[in-house]
């Protein structure tokens, strides 16, 4: 016959193992969120939520970060939405045809290009500039100007979500 004490220990060991794995997973999620929140500033304004992510990353990685928050890179609807971050504007599909991440074309009356911009190249990486960053170039110029940069150049980013959901 089987030893009853041996069969009763096996399920208990599995239960303990599952509990430990669950606690470890919960701890990792909490640590990840704490690390993420240290680099993220959130505020609500004009019925929209904004997430300022201060870790510099490529345009596509920045967009993925925003989408994971249920938002997207910011679409500029007014001069008040300006700073020095990636925004959701790119001409990656067709050179010179700038589209917002929601697919809408750039309204030229609401564009804030810097001097001689867009110029389709990035000094930092010597690559074509197909993604748009706002903020002054170098130490001079208008801080509200746009510059096209290589999408792989690391920049900070701004995410924007409709204010119907709560900002977290």
C-alpha positions as CSV (number, residue, x, y, z in Angstrom):
1,X,0.0,0.0,0.0
2,X,0.8,3.7,-0.2
3,X,2.1,5.7,2.7
4,X,-0.8,8.2,3.5
5,X,1.5,10.8,5.0
6,X,3.5,10.9,1.8
7,X,0.5,11.6,-0.5
8,X,-0.9,14.3,1.9
9,X,2.4,16.2,1.8
10,X,2.6,16.5,-2.0
11,X,-0.5,18.6,-2.5
12,X,0.5,20.8,0.5
13,X,3.9,21.4,-1.0
14,X,2.3,22.4,-4.3
15,X,-0.1,24.8,-2.6
16,X,2.8,26.4,-0.8
17,X,4.8,26.6,-4.1
18,X,1.8,28.2,-5.9
19,X,1.3,30.7,-3.0
20,X,5.0,31.7,-3.2
21,X,5.0,32.1,-7.0
22,X,1.8,34.2,-6.7
23,X,3.5,36.4,-4.0
24,X,6.6,36.8,-6.1
25,X,4.6,37.8,-9.2
26,X,2.6,40.3,-7.2
27,X,5.8,41.8,-5.7
28,X,7.3,42.1,-9.2
29,X,4.2,43.8,-10.6
30,X,4.3,46.3,-7.6
31,X,8.0,47.0,-8.1
32,X,7.6,47.5,-11.9
33,X,4.7,49.9,-11.3
34,X,6.7,51.8,-8.7
35,X,9.7,52.1,-11.0
36,X,7.4,53.2,-13.9
37,X,5.6,55.8,-11.8
38,X,8.8,57.4,-10.6
39,X,9.4,58.3,-14.3
40,X,5.9,59.3,-15.1
41,X,3.9,62.5,-14.3
42,X,0.2,62.4,-14.7
43,X,-2.3,65.3,-14.8
44,X,-5.7,66.1,-16.2
45,X,-6.5,69.3,-18.1
46,X,-9.3,70.3,-20.4
47,X,-11.0,66.9,-20.3
48,X,-7.8,65.1,-21.3
49,X,-5.3,63.0,-19.3
50,X,-1.6,63.6,-20.0
51,X,1.2,61.2,-19.0
52,X,4.7,62.7,-19.2
53,X,7.2,59.8,-19.4
54,X,10.7,61.2,-18.6
55,X,12.7,58.1,-19.7
56,X,14.1,58.8,-23.2
57,X,13.2,56.2,-25.7
58,X,12.6,55.7,-29.5
59,X,9.4,57.1,-31.0
60,X,7.9,53.6,-31.5
61,X,8.8,52.5,-28.0
62,X,7.3,55.8,-26.6
63,X,4.1,55.1,-28.6
64,X,3.9,51.5,-27.3
65,X,4.3,52.8,-23.7
66,X,1.4,55.3,-24.3
67,X,-0.8,52.6,-25.8
68,X,-0.2,50.3,-22.8
69,X,-1.7,53.2,-20.7
70,X,-4.8,53.3,-22.9
71,X,-3.6,56.5,-24.6
72,X,-1.4,57.5,-27.5
73,X,1.3,60.1,-28.2
74,X,-0.1,63.6,-27.8
75,X,-1.9,65.3,-30.7
76,X,-1.3,69.1,-30.5
77,X,-4.6,71.0,-30.6
78,X,-3.4,74.2,-29.0
79,X,-0.2,76.1,-28.2
80,X,-0.6,75.2,-24.5
81,X,0.2,71.6,-25.2
82,X,3.9,72.3,-26.0
83,X,7.2,71.2,-24.3
84,X,10.3,69.1,-25.3
85,X,8.9,65.6,-25.9
86,X,8.0,63.2,-28.7
87,X,4.5,64.0,-30.1
88,X,2.2,61.8,-32.1
89,X,3.1,63.2,-35.5
90,X,5.1,61.4,-38.2
91,X,5.7,61.2,-42.0
92,X,7.0,57.6,-41.8
93,X,4.5,56.4,-44.4
94,X,4.9,59.0,-47.1
95,X,7.8,61.5,-46.9
96,X,6.4,65.0,-46.4
97,X,2.9,63.9,-45.5
98,X,2.6,64.3,-41.8
99,X,-0.1,62.4,-40.0
100,X,-1.2,62.3,-36.4
101,X,-1.2,58.8,-34.7
102,X,-5.0,58.8,-35.1
103,X,-4.6,59.0,-38.8
104,X,-5.7,62.6,-39.2
105,X,-3.6,64.9,-41.4
106,X,-1.6,67.8,-39.9
107,X,-3.6,71.1,-39.9
108,X,-1.1,73.6,-41.1
109,X,-2.8,76.4,-39.1
110,X,-1.9,74.3,-36.0
111,X,1.7,73.5,-36.9
112,X,4.6,75.0,-34.9
113,X,7.6,74.1,-37.0
114,X,11.0,75.5,-36.0
115,X,13.1,77.5,-38.4
116,X,13.8,75.5,-41.6
117,X,11.8,72.6,-40.3
118,X,10.9,69.9,-41.3
119,X,14.3,69.2,-42.9
120,X,14.0,65.4,-43.0
121,X,17.2,64.6,-41.1
122,X,18.5,64.3,-37.6
123,X,21.9,65.7,-36.6
124,X,22.1,63.4,-33.6
125,X,21.9,60.2,-35.6
126,X,22.5,61.4,-39.2
127,X,19.3,59.6,-40.2
128,X,16.1,60.7,-41.9
129,X,13.8,62.6,-39.6
130,X,10.4,61.1,-39.8
131,X,9.1,61.6,-36.3
132,X,8.4,64.9,-34.6
133,X,9.7,66.2,-31.3
134,X,8.6,69.5,-29.8
135,X,10.9,71.8,-27.8
136,X,13.9,73.9,-28.6
137,X,16.9,72.6,-30.4
138,X,20.1,72.9,-28.5
139,X,20.2,75.8,-26.2
140,X,18.4,78.4,-28.3
141,X,15.2,78.9,-30.2
142,X,11.6,78.9,-29.4
143,X,10.7,76.2,-26.9
144,X,7.4,75.7,-28.5
145,X,8.8,74.7,-31.9
146,X,8.7,71.3,-33.7
147,X,11.6,69.5,-35.2
148,X,11.6,66.3,-37.2
149,X,14.1,63.8,-35.8
150,X,15.1,60.2,-36.5
151,X,12.5,58.0,-34.9
152,X,15.3,56.0,-33.2
153,X,16.7,59.1,-31.4
154,X,15.8,58.7,-27.7
155,X,13.4,61.4,-26.4
156,X,11.0,61.9,-23.6
157,X,7.3,61.5,-24.5
158,X,3.8,62.8,-23.8
159,X,0.8,60.5,-23.9
160,X,-2.7,61.8,-24.1
161,X,-6.0,60.1,-23.4
162,X,-9.6,61.3,-23.5
163,X,-10.6,62.3,-20.0
164,X,-13.6,60.0,-20.0
165,X,-11.4,57.5,-18.2
166,X,-9.8,58.3,-14.9
167,X,-6.2,59.4,-14.9
168,X,-4.0,56.9,-13.1
